[in-house]
Amino acid sequence: MSSPSLQHTVIALAVFQAFSSCAQAQTTEQPMTEVVVTGQWIAADRASVGSFSDVPLLKTPASILSIGREQMQDLNIRNTSDASRFEASVSDSYNAVGYAEMFSIRGFKLDNNTSYRKDGFAISNDTQIPLENKERIEILKGLAGMQAGVTGPGGIINYAVKRPTRSDLRSVTVEVRERGTVLGTVDVGGRFDDKRFGYRFNAAAEKLRPYVKGADGERTFASAAFDWQVSDRALVQLDMDYQDKSQITAPGYQLIRNVALPSNVSAATLLNDQPWTRPVETISSNIGLRFEYRISDAWRATVAANRHEFKRDDYTAFPYGCSEEGDGFYPGYCSNGDYDVYDYQSEGERKTPFGSQALVQGTVRSGGIKHELAFGYADMERREYYGDYVYDYAGASNIYRNRIVPPAPGNPRTGDVIEQRHDTERAAFVQDVMTLTPELTVHAGARHVTIKRGPDYKASFTLPNLSVVYSPATDWIVYGTVAHGMEYGGEAPFGTLNYRTAQGVLAPSRSKQLELGMKGVVNDNVTLTGALFELKRGKELTNADNYYVRAGEQTHRGIELAAQGKATRDLYYSVSAMALHTRTSGSGSALFDGKRTANVPAFKGTALLEYSVPAVSGLKLTGVLQYAGKKAFDDENLVFVPSYHVIDLGAAYATRIGGYRTTLRAHVENVADKFYWRDATPELGGYLLPGAPRRARLSAQVDF
């Protein structure tokens, strides 16, 4: 567990560095250069996930949202859940308080091992990914087979790491929330005396007191990034980070008798409120290295690698099922709200993904056609270690009146931790962006992948990607894209007959996507984007014989629309909406065919307004509206979760205090204090996770 003294030491050292560096700069009378950042208001204008070529987002034939550091600060984005509020295509998917933030994109759940990336390299998403050292959050919607290799069909979320700044950067932020959460962060960047060397340090310490009372914890984070400009042509970059997080997980609710939604419950209730409940302990770290060499004005080569390590000791008093009523319900709670409590323990879990990539990029002209070429080789290796977990019955409690039960007898312990999985992925890829005329561009690419899973399974396949882009006017494109993707097969869930067997790990599955889209700018003030898409992948389900299998096809068809810009000189807006039609076919069972995908609304929208008050310089007021339609709780569509809408309000005031630039921010979420089910996941038999009640946060950011 993180110690408070360690947290305070990390923050104190970083604050000292910020002040001392600032004082030194003033003593030597070195002028501070103001950094001017240009781009769209909510979204950054570039991202690294859409193409290997250096193409602005406006010209990229893919649906991408890129949220930059300045936007994260202005919008009080402290984690990925905060960021997801501004993208209608992203939804929660077993996003439990105190555990890991998990999401779906376009209705497909992201894979924890392959869909979350740090500078393009796969990292584990089994704990909250820290944002203190992130320059951008990039969300690629839809297939990413050519760009990323084996990953889920919904898309990927990439976290771009902050790099050293050209001028001095010293920033400290302190934030408090309604139940006593306290967060302190420090961001320090600049150049050493030898200007060829740059640095960036970030640190954070957080006392966690979430809206679920009792799901408390603490978090410590530190990172460093360095640049070395070896010559005019060569650049070396190194980054490293470390996070230690300890927090009690807040489990969700199950259906009453497996048929009805619980009523009159509180989002603040901790269902595993037992004296023997322990925090989930996670430690995650990264070390990344990158070398870039400019061969000529038209060509450059890059070699990069990243090693991620994740460790977890997982404990909880897990609520599941009802054995106190009749023949029992599994899953499901009793009529009066009783539920069984299990002592769950899994110690020593570890994941160690390592990735590397070599990339060559350049431009040539042939026969009047401009070719922007990229080709390279990527390598990934991932190992997972864990032992047989403990899952023993301890007693029964109640969703309305918590009952203390003793822990499972016999002091059970996790089995020996051994290597349970060893995956490797080797890939060669090529992309050619061909400018045929000033108006017509073709993006053609493919990735040939060979994977190994364990000692016995090996497969090779090619993932093509083809886009045609037409630009009818400056700053406008219309595009069509055909793409293929591949994902690892799912694993049989707990309770199925092939759970934790070789037959319970399904073979990889190919997915296909068609997308028609448009992007444009109106009067230099309004950015419009839209996409029509169809995604198909094999359906994985638990059949009537209680085996987890792949049977039939899952089809998601939808439309995404977004607009952002100025309504007046002082009023900014951003609107995002998605309508989605999901269906299963060909499974051979009436239980699934023709049914909607669980936990996916047919419509979701979000709107943001920001008003700069003319009468008070530096004062901005914000309002956010989120709406999600009803969702199916289960694959059979027997129970639906109602729609909801939530309103957030905020204010920010930029001024100078003691000569330093200071920004004061206030934010209130769910101002109407509405109860709603934000997440209705079919995971682990099906759980309902309530949305946050009304909560407030105050912060102060000081830039030196």
DASUL-V861306 format. One record per residue. N is the residue number from 1. SS is DSSP state (~ for helix, > for strand, _ for the rest). NEAR is the number of other ideal C-beta (glycine too) atoms within 8 Angstrom. Layout:
n=[N,N]
ss=[SS,SS]
near=[NEAR,NEAR]
This chain:
n=[1,2,3,4,5,6,7,8,9,10,11,12,13,14,15,16,17,18,19,20,21,22,23,24,25,26,27,28,29,30,31,32,33,34,35,36,37,38,39,40,41,42,43,44,45,46,47,48,49,50,51,52,53,54,55,56,57,58,59,60,61,62,63,64,65,66,67,68,69,70,71,72,73,74,75,76,77,78,79,80,81,82,83,84,85,86,87,88,89,90,91,92,93,94,95,96,97,98,99,100,101,102,103,104,105,106,107,108,109,110,111,112,113,114,115,116,117,118,119,120,121,122,123,124,125,126,127,128,129,130,131,132,133,134,135,136,137,138,139,140,141,142,143,144,145,146,147,148,149,150,151,152,153,154,155,156,157,158,159,160,161,162,163,164,165,166,167,168,169,170,171,172,173,174,175,176,177,178,179,180,181,182,183,184,185,186,187,188,189,190,191,192,193,194,195,196,197,198,199,200,201,202,203,204,205,206,207,208,209,210,211,212,213,214,215,216,217,218,219,220,221,222,223,224,225,226,227,228,229,230,231,232,233,234,235,236,237,238,239,240,241,242,243,244,245,246,247,248,249,250,251,252,253,254,255,256,257,258,259,260,261,262,263,264,265,266,267,268,269,270,271,272,273,274,275,276,277,278,279,280,281,282,283,284,285,286,287,288,289,290,291,292,293,294,295,296,297,298,299,300,301,302,303,304,305,306,307,308,309,310,311,312,313,314,315,316,317,318,319,320,321,322,323,324,325,326,327,328,329,330,331,332,333,334,335,336,337,338,339,340,341,342,343,344,345,346,347,348,349,350,351,352,353,354,355,356,357,358,359,360,361,362,363,364,365,366,367,368,369,370,371,372,373,374,375,376,377,378,379,380,381,382,383,384,385,386,387,388,389,390,391,392,393,394,395,396,397,398,399,400,401,402,403,404,405,406,407,408,409,410,411,412,413,414,415,416,417,418,419,420,421,422,423,424,425,426,427,428,429,430,431,432,433,434,435,436,437,438,439,440,441,442,443,444,445,446,447,448,449,450,451,452,453,454,455,456,457,458,459,460,461,462,463,464,465,466,467,468,469,470,471,472,473,474,475,476,477,478,479,480,481,482,483,484,485,486,487,488,489,490,491,492,493,494,495,496,497,498,499,500,501,502,503,504,505,506,507,508,509,510,511,512,513,514,515,516,517,518,519,520,521,522,523,524,525,526,527,528,529,530,531,532,533,534,535,536,537,538,539,540,541,542,543,544,545,546,547,548,549,550,551,552,553,554,555,556,557,558,559,560,561,562,563,564,565,566,567,568,569,570,571,572,573,574,575,576,577,578,579,580,581,582,583,584,585,586,587,588,589,590,591,592,593,594,595,596,597,598,599,600,601,602,603,604,605,606,607,608,609,610,611,612,613,614,615,616,617,618,619,620,621,622,623,624,625,626,627,628,629,630,631,632,633,634,635,636,637,638,639,640,641,642,643,644,645,646,647,648,649,650,651,652,653,654,655,656,657,658,659,660,661,662,663,664,665,666,667,668,669,670,671,672,673,674,675,676,677,678,679,680,681,682,683,684,685,686,687,688,689,690,691,692,693,694,695,696,697,698,699,700,701,702,703,704]
ss=[_,_,_,~,~,~,~,~,~,~,~,~,~,~,~,~,~,~,~,~,~,~,~,~,~,~,~,_,_,_,_,_,_,_,_,_,_,_,_,_,_,_,_,_,_,_,_,_,_,_,_,_,_,_,_,_,~,~,~,_,_,_,>,>,>,>,>,>,~,~,~,~,~,~,_,_,_,_,_,~,~,~,~,~,_,_,_,_,_,>,>,>,_,_,_,_,_,_,_,_,_,_,>,>,>,_,_,>,>,_,_,_,_,_,_,>,>,>,_,_,>,>,_,_,_,_,_,_,_,_,_,_,_,>,>,>,>,>,>,>,>,_,_,_,~,~,~,~,_,>,_,_,_,_,>,>,>,>,>,>,>,_,_,_,_,_,_,_,>,>,>,>,>,>,>,>,>,_,_,_,_,>,>,>,>,>,>,>,>,>,>,_,_,_,_,_,>,>,>,>,>,>,>,>,>,>,>,>,>,_,_,_,_,_,_,>,>,>,>,>,>,>,>,>,>,>,>,>,>,_,_,_,_,>,>,>,>,>,>,>,>,>,>,>,>,>,>,_,_,_,_,_,>,_,_,>,_,_,_,>,_,_,_,_,_,_,_,_,_,_,_,_,_,_,_,_,_,_,_,>,>,>,>,>,>,>,>,>,>,>,>,>,>,>,_,_,_,_,>,>,>,>,>,>,>,>,>,>,>,>,>,>,>,>,>,>,>,>,>,_,_,>,_,_,_,_,_,_,>,_,_,_,>,_,_,_,_,>,>,>,>,>,>,>,>,>,>,>,>,>,>,_,_,>,>,>,>,>,>,>,>,>,>,>,>,>,_,_,>,>,>,>,>,>,>,>,>,>,>,>,>,>,>,>,>,>,_,_,_,>,>,>,>,>,>,>,>,>,_,_,_,_,_,_,_,_,_,_,_,_,_,_,_,_,_,_,_,>,>,>,>,>,>,>,>,>,>,>,>,>,>,>,>,>,>,_,_,_,_,>,>,>,>,>,>,>,>,>,>,>,>,>,>,_,_,_,>,>,>,>,>,>,>,>,>,>,>,>,>,>,>,>,>,_,_,>,>,>,>,>,>,>,>,>,>,>,>,_,_,_,>,_,_,_,_,_,_,_,_,_,_,~,~,~,>,_,_,_,>,>,>,>,>,>,>,>,>,>,>,>,>,>,_,_,_,>,>,>,>,>,>,>,>,>,>,>,>,>,>,>,>,>,_,_,_,_,_,>,>,>,>,>,>,>,>,>,>,>,>,>,>,>,>,>,>,>,_,_,_,_,>,>,>,>,>,>,>,>,>,>,>,>,>,>,>,_,_,_,_,_,_,_,_,_,_,_,_,_,_,_,_,_,>,>,>,>,>,>,>,>,>,>,_,_,_,_,_,_,>,>,>,>,>,>,>,>,>,>,_,_,>,>,_,_,_,_,_,_,_,>,>,_,_,>,>,>,>,>,>,>,>,>,>,>,>,>,>,_,_,>,>,>,>,>,>,>,>,>,>,_,_,_,_,_,_,_,>,>,>,>,>,_,~,~,~,_,>,>,>,>,_,_,_,_,>,>,>,>,>,>,>,>,>,_]
near=[7,11,6,7,6,10,13,9,8,14,13,8,9,14,10,8,11,14,10,8,12,11,8,8,10,7,6,6,5,6,4,7,6,5,8,4,6,4,8,8,9,10,14,12,10,8,14,9,13,11,10,10,9,3,10,7,14,11,10,11,11,13,13,13,11,14,15,12,9,7,13,13,11,8,12,11,12,7,10,12,9,10,12,11,10,13,11,11,12,9,14,14,13,11,12,12,10,14,7,10,10,11,14,14,14,16,13,13,9,17,10,10,11,12,14,14,14,14,13,10,15,13,14,12,13,10,13,9,12,12,12,11,13,13,8,12,15,15,15,16,14,16,13,12,16,13,12,13,13,12,13,12,13,14,16,14,14,15,14,11,14,11,10,12,12,7,10,11,12,12,12,13,14,9,13,10,12,8,9,8,14,10,14,12,10,16,14,15,12,12,10,8,3,5,7,6,11,14,14,17,14,17,14,16,14,12,9,12,8,11,11,12,8,7,14,8,11,14,16,14,16,12,16,11,16,12,12,9,11,7,5,5,6,11,10,10,14,10,13,11,14,10,13,12,15,12,13,15,12,13,10,12,12,16,16,13,12,8,8,7,10,12,4,4,10,6,11,8,11,11,12,14,9,12,4,8,10,7,10,15,9,13,12,14,10,13,9,16,10,12,11,10,10,10,8,6,4,6,11,10,11,13,10,14,12,15,10,16,11,15,10,13,10,11,10,12,14,11,13,11,13,14,8,8,11,3,2,9,11,9,11,13,16,13,6,6,11,11,16,12,15,13,15,12,11,14,10,11,15,12,14,10,15,11,12,11,14,10,12,12,13,11,9,8,7,6,3,4,9,8,11,13,13,13,9,11,9,14,11,15,11,14,11,11,11,10,11,4,11,11,7,10,9,12,9,11,13,11,11,6,4,7,8,5,11,6,8,10,6,5,4,8,7,11,7,4,11,6,7,6,9,11,12,10,13,11,12,10,15,9,15,11,13,12,10,7,5,5,6,11,11,12,15,10,14,11,14,11,14,10,14,9,10,7,2,4,8,8,8,7,9,7,15,10,18,11,13,11,13,9,13,6,6,4,6,11,12,11,14,11,14,11,15,13,15,13,14,10,11,8,8,15,11,6,7,12,7,9,11,4,8,4,6,12,9,11,7,11,12,10,15,12,16,9,15,10,15,11,13,12,11,9,5,4,7,10,14,11,13,11,12,9,16,10,17,10,13,11,13,10,12,9,10,5,5,8,10,15,9,11,12,13,10,12,11,15,9,12,9,15,10,14,11,13,11,9,6,5,4,7,11,12,13,12,12,14,12,14,8,14,8,13,9,16,9,9,12,6,9,5,9,13,12,6,11,9,11,13,14,13,11,10,11,13,12,15,10,14,10,11,10,9,9,5,3,7,3,7,11,13,10,14,10,14,11,11,11,12,9,8,12,15,15,10,12,7,10,6,11,8,11,7,8,11,9,12,11,14,11,13,11,12,11,9,8,7,7,4,4,9,7,12,12,10,14,10,11,11,10,14,9,7,6,9,7,9,12,10,14,14,13,10,9,9,13,13,15,15,16,13,13,8,10,9,12,10,13,10,12,11,11,11,10,9]
